Amino acid sequence: MRIERLSENKIKIVVEAEDVRAWNVDLKNFTDHTPEAQNMFHHVLRLAERDLDFRVEKAQLMVETATADNNGFVLVVSKLENEKEFAEALVSAGKRIKQVEFKIRRRPGRQMLRIFRFGDFEALCSGVREIFQEYIGESRLMKYQGEFFLELSPADTFGLFKMENTLSEFAEKVKDPVIFKGVLGEHGLLMIEKNAVECIARYFR
């Protein structure tokens, strides 16, 4: 999946064939607003927010769709501030492509927490580099008894099993992470409070 910023209020998303298979979403069920399409769309918006600082918040969105090569498709997402902009966008698009309107729903859910224990900093950096491109969510780094503990709170479950398998090559997953987080909070040393995955991937090669 590739995301490109076209303007301050518009991005282009290229959904490739492998994304279609992974999410079970093609152009038809995307425009039909299936649950799979909604999940994929929320995931893409989080990527755009993280990588391009494209924040939708409570804005109304217009999503223009078009077919692409190799069974993929293209989305052009426009952030519209008011009714007038929405009407103008529809007129501008005309009948060239189909318009689909999405309203972002903030769905509360229980927080997922995973804690991974790394024996040394080199293993930590290697593991983080493997998951950096796909991971979306909060992260924090602690040090306790000479080892490094990476706390992850993923934004959703998509790719979580794959991420855990990847990190298992470099670290051990902590059992009862909620309880152990309390231990780290009381006895551990806080090293990176926010966005630990991004900080480590960017600054430690």
C-alpha positions as a Markdown table, in Angstrom:
| # | Residue | x | y | z |
|---|---|---|---|---|
| 1 | Met | 0.0 | 0.0 | 0.0 |
| 2 | Arg | 1.4 | 3.4 | -1.0 |
| 3 | Ile | 0.2 | 6.8 | 0.4 |
| 4 | Glu | 1.0 | 10.1 | -1.2 |
| 5 | Arg | 0.0 | 13.6 | -0.1 |
| 6 | Leu | -1.5 | 15.6 | -3.0 |
| 7 | Ser | -2.3 | 18.8 | -1.1 |
| 8 | Glu | -3.0 | 20.0 | 2.4 |
| 9 | Asn | -6.4 | 18.3 | 2.4 |
| 10 | Lys | -6.0 | 15.5 | 0.0 |
| 11 | Ile | -4.1 | 12.2 | -0.2 |
| 12 | Lys | -3.8 | 9.4 | -2.7 |
| 13 | Ile | -3.8 | 5.8 | -1.6 |
| 14 | Val | -2.7 | 3.0 | -4.0 |
| 15 | Val | -4.1 | -0.4 | -2.8 |
| 16 | Glu | -2.1 | -3.1 | -4.4 |
| 17 | Ala | -3.0 | -6.7 | -5.1 |
| 18 | Glu | -1.4 | -8.1 | -1.9 |
| 19 | Asp | -3.4 | -5.6 | 0.1 |
| 20 | Val | -6.6 | -6.8 | -1.5 |
| 21 | Arg | -5.7 | -10.3 | -0.5 |
| 22 | Ala | -4.6 | -9.4 | 3.1 |
| 23 | Trp | -7.7 | -7.3 | 3.9 |
| 24 | Asn | -10.2 | -9.3 | 1.7 |
| 25 | Val | -11.2 | -5.9 | 0.2 |
| 26 | Asp | -11.7 | -5.2 | -3.5 |
| 27 | Leu | -13.1 | -2.1 | -5.1 |
| 28 | Lys | -16.7 | -3.5 | -5.1 |
| 29 | Asn | -16.9 | -4.3 | -1.4 |
| 30 | Phe | -15.0 | -1.1 | -0.5 |
| 31 | Thr | -17.7 | 1.0 | -2.2 |
| 32 | Asp | -20.3 | -1.3 | -0.5 |
| 33 | His | -18.9 | -0.2 | 3.0 |
| 34 | Thr | -18.4 | -3.8 | 4.2 |
| 35 | Pro | -16.8 | -4.2 | 7.7 |
| 36 | Glu | -13.6 | -5.3 | 6.1 |
| 37 | Ala | -13.5 | -2.1 | 4.0 |
| 38 | Gln | -14.2 | 0.0 | 7.1 |
| 39 | Asn | -11.4 | -1.7 | 9.0 |
| 40 | Met | -8.9 | -1.2 | 6.1 |
| 41 | Phe | -9.9 | 2.4 | 5.7 |
| 42 | His | -9.4 | 3.2 | 9.4 |
| 43 | His | -6.0 | 1.5 | 9.2 |
| 44 | Val | -5.0 | 3.6 | 6.2 |
| 45 | Leu | -6.0 | 6.8 | 7.9 |
| 46 | Arg | -3.8 | 5.9 | 10.9 |
| 47 | Leu | -0.9 | 5.4 | 8.5 |
| 48 | Ala | -1.6 | 8.7 | 6.8 |
| 49 | Glu | -1.7 | 10.4 | 10.2 |
| 50 | Arg | 1.5 | 8.8 | 11.3 |
| 51 | Asp | 3.6 | 9.2 | 8.1 |
| 52 | Leu | 2.1 | 12.3 | 6.5 |
| 53 | Asp | 0.5 | 14.2 | 9.4 |
| 54 | Phe | -2.8 | 14.0 | 7.6 |
| 55 | Arg | -5.3 | 14.4 | 10.5 |
| 56 | Val | -8.9 | 13.9 | 9.8 |
| 57 | Glu | -10.3 | 14.3 | 13.3 |
| 58 | Lys | -14.0 | 15.2 | 12.9 |
| 59 | Ala | -13.7 | 16.3 | 9.3 |
| 60 | Gln | -16.1 | 15.0 | 6.6 |
| 61 | Leu | -14.3 | 12.9 | 4.0 |
| 62 | Met | -15.0 | 12.2 | 0.3 |
| 63 | Val | -13.3 | 9.2 | -1.1 |
| 64 | Glu | -13.0 | 8.9 | -4.9 |
| 65 | Thr | -12.3 | 5.5 | -6.2 |
| 66 | Ala | -10.8 | 4.1 | -9.4 |
| 67 | Thr | -9.4 | 0.8 | -10.7 |
| 68 | Ala | -5.7 | 0.2 | -11.0 |
| 69 | Asp | -3.5 | -2.4 | -12.6 |
| 70 | Asn | -2.9 | -5.9 | -11.2 |
| 71 | Asn | -6.3 | -6.1 | -9.4 |
| 72 | Gly | -5.7 | -3.2 | -7.1 |
| 73 | Phe | -7.5 | 0.1 | -6.8 |
| 74 | Val | -6.8 | 3.8 | -6.0 |
| 75 | Leu | -8.4 | 6.0 | -3.4 |
| 76 | Val | -8.2 | 9.8 | -3.4 |
| 77 | Val | -9.3 | 11.0 | 0.1 |
| 78 | Ser | -10.3 | 14.7 | 0.4 |
| 79 | Lys | -10.8 | 16.3 | 3.8 |
| 80 | Leu | -13.8 | 18.7 | 3.5 |
| 81 | Glu | -14.4 | 21.4 | 6.1 |
| 82 | Asn | -17.9 | 22.4 | 5.3 |
| 83 | Glu | -21.0 | 21.7 | 3.2 |
| 84 | Lys | -19.9 | 24.1 | 0.4 |
| 85 | Glu | -16.6 | 22.4 | 0.0 |
| 86 | Phe | -18.4 | 19.0 | -0.2 |
| 87 | Ala | -20.8 | 20.3 | -2.9 |
| 88 | Glu | -17.9 | 21.8 | -4.9 |
| 89 | Ala | -15.9 | 18.6 | -4.7 |
| 90 | Leu | -18.8 | 16.6 | -6.1 |
| 91 | Val | -19.2 | 19.0 | -9.0 |
| 92 | Ser | -15.5 | 19.0 | -9.7 |
| 93 | Ala | -15.3 | 15.2 | -9.8 |
| 94 | Gly | -18.4 | 15.0 | -12.0 |
| 95 | Lys | -19.0 | 11.5 | -13.4 |
| 96 | Arg | -15.3 | 10.7 | -14.0 |
| 97 | Ile | -15.2 | 8.5 | -11.0 |
| 98 | Lys | -17.5 | 7.2 | -8.4 |
| 99 | Gln | -17.7 | 9.2 | -5.1 |
| 100 | Val | -18.1 | 7.4 | -1.8 |
| 101 | Glu | -18.6 | 9.3 | 1.4 |
| 102 | Phe | -17.1 | 8.0 | 4.7 |
| 103 | Lys | -17.7 | 9.5 | 8.1 |
| 104 | Ile | -15.0 | 8.5 | 10.6 |
| 105 | Arg | -16.4 | 6.7 | 13.6 |
| 106 | Arg | -14.2 | 6.6 | 16.7 |
| 107 | Arg | -14.8 | 3.2 | 18.0 |
| 108 | Pro | -13.8 | 2.8 | 21.7 |
| 109 | Gly | -12.3 | -0.6 | 22.5 |
| 110 | Arg | -10.2 | -2.2 | 25.2 |
| 111 | Gln | -6.5 | -1.4 | 25.0 |
| 112 | Met | -4.2 | -4.1 | 23.8 |
| 113 | Leu | -0.9 | -4.3 | 25.6 |
| 114 | Arg | 2.1 | -6.4 | 24.7 |
| 115 | Ile | 5.5 | -6.3 | 26.5 |
| 116 | Phe | 8.6 | -7.8 | 25.0 |
| 117 | Arg | 11.9 | -8.4 | 26.9 |
| 118 | Phe | 15.1 | -7.9 | 25.0 |
| 119 | Gly | 18.4 | -9.1 | 26.4 |
| 120 | Asp | 20.5 | -6.3 | 24.9 |
| 121 | Phe | 20.1 | -3.1 | 22.9 |
| 122 | Glu | 21.3 | -4.6 | 19.6 |
| 123 | Ala | 18.5 | -7.2 | 19.7 |
| 124 | Leu | 16.0 | -4.4 | 20.5 |
| 125 | Cys | 17.1 | -2.3 | 17.5 |
| 126 | Ser | 17.0 | -5.3 | 15.2 |
| 127 | Gly | 13.5 | -6.3 | 16.3 |
| 128 | Val | 12.1 | -2.8 | 16.0 |
| 129 | Arg | 13.5 | -2.3 | 12.5 |
| 130 | Glu | 11.6 | -5.4 | 11.5 |
| 131 | Ile | 8.2 | -4.1 | 12.6 |
| 132 | Phe | 8.6 | -0.3 | 12.2 |
| 133 | Gln | 7.0 | 0.0 | 8.7 |
| 134 | Glu | 3.8 | -1.9 | 9.8 |
| 135 | Tyr | 3.3 | -1.0 | 13.5 |
| 136 | Ile | 0.7 | 1.5 | 14.4 |
| 137 | Gly | 0.1 | 2.4 | 18.0 |
| 138 | Glu | 1.7 | 3.6 | 21.2 |
| 139 | Ser | 5.0 | 2.4 | 22.4 |
| 140 | Arg | 7.3 | 2.9 | 25.4 |
| 141 | Leu | 10.8 | 1.7 | 26.3 |
| 142 | Met | 11.8 | 0.7 | 29.9 |
| 143 | Lys | 15.0 | -0.8 | 31.4 |
| 144 | Tyr | 14.8 | -3.1 | 34.3 |
| 145 | Gln | 17.5 | -5.4 | 35.8 |
| 146 | Gly | 19.8 | -4.8 | 32.9 |
| 147 | Glu | 17.3 | -5.8 | 30.2 |
| 148 | Phe | 15.1 | -3.7 | 27.8 |
| 149 | Phe | 11.3 | -3.9 | 27.8 |
| 150 | Leu | 9.3 | -2.6 | 24.9 |
| 151 | Glu | 5.7 | -1.8 | 25.7 |
| 152 | Leu | 3.4 | -1.9 | 22.7 |
| 153 | Ser | -0.3 | -0.8 | 22.6 |
| 154 | Pro | -1.4 | -1.6 | 19.0 |
| 155 | Ala | -4.1 | 0.5 | 17.5 |
| 156 | Asp | -5.8 | -2.6 | 16.1 |
| 157 | Thr | -5.3 | -6.4 | 15.7 |
| 158 | Phe | -4.4 | -6.4 | 12.0 |
| 159 | Gly | -1.0 | -7.9 | 11.6 |
| 160 | Leu | -0.6 | -8.4 | 15.4 |
| 161 | Phe | 0.1 | -12.2 | 15.1 |
| 162 | Lys | 2.7 | -11.6 | 12.4 |
| 163 | Met | 4.3 | -8.9 | 14.5 |
| 164 | Glu | 4.5 | -11.1 | 17.6 |
| 165 | Asn | 6.1 | -13.9 | 15.5 |
| 166 | Thr | 8.7 | -11.4 | 14.1 |
| 167 | Leu | 9.6 | -10.1 | 17.6 |
| 168 | Ser | 9.9 | -13.6 | 19.0 |
| 169 | Glu | 13.1 | -14.0 | 17.0 |
| 170 | Phe | 14.7 | -11.2 | 19.1 |
| 171 | Ala | 12.8 | -11.1 | 22.4 |
| 172 | Glu | 10.5 | -12.9 | 24.8 |
| 173 | Lys | 6.9 | -11.9 | 25.2 |
| 174 | Val | 6.1 | -11.1 | 28.8 |
| 175 | Lys | 3.1 | -13.0 | 30.4 |
| 176 | Asp | 0.5 | -10.9 | 32.3 |
| 177 | Pro | 1.7 | -7.6 | 30.7 |
| 178 | Val | -0.8 | -5.5 | 32.6 |
| 179 | Ile | 0.6 | -6.7 | 36.0 |
| 180 | Phe | 4.2 | -6.5 | 34.7 |
| 181 | Lys | 3.7 | -2.9 | 33.5 |
| 182 | Gly | 3.0 | -2.0 | 37.1 |
| 183 | Val | 6.3 | -3.6 | 38.1 |
| 184 | Leu | 8.2 | -1.6 | 35.5 |
| 185 | Gly | 6.4 | 1.6 | 36.5 |
| 186 | Glu | 7.6 | 1.1 | 40.1 |
| 187 | His | 11.1 | -0.3 | 39.7 |
| 188 | Gly | 12.1 | 0.2 | 36.0 |
| 189 | Leu | 13.9 | 3.1 | 34.4 |
| 190 | Leu | 11.9 | 5.0 | 31.8 |
| 191 | Met | 14.0 | 5.5 | 28.7 |
| 192 | Ile | 11.6 | 6.6 | 25.9 |
| 193 | Glu | 8.1 | 7.7 | 27.1 |
| 194 | Lys | 6.3 | 8.0 | 23.7 |
| 195 | Asn | 6.8 | 6.7 | 20.2 |
| 196 | Ala | 9.6 | 4.4 | 21.2 |
| 197 | Val | 9.3 | 2.2 | 18.0 |
| 198 | Glu | 9.7 | 5.3 | 15.7 |
| 199 | Cys | 12.5 | 6.8 | 17.8 |
| 200 | Ile | 14.6 | 3.6 | 17.8 |
| 201 | Ala | 14.0 | 2.9 | 14.1 |
| 202 | Arg | 14.9 | 6.4 | 13.1 |
| 203 | Tyr | 17.9 | 7.1 | 15.3 |
| 204 | Phe | 19.6 | 3.7 | 16.0 |
| 205 | Arg | 20.7 | 1.8 | 12.9 |
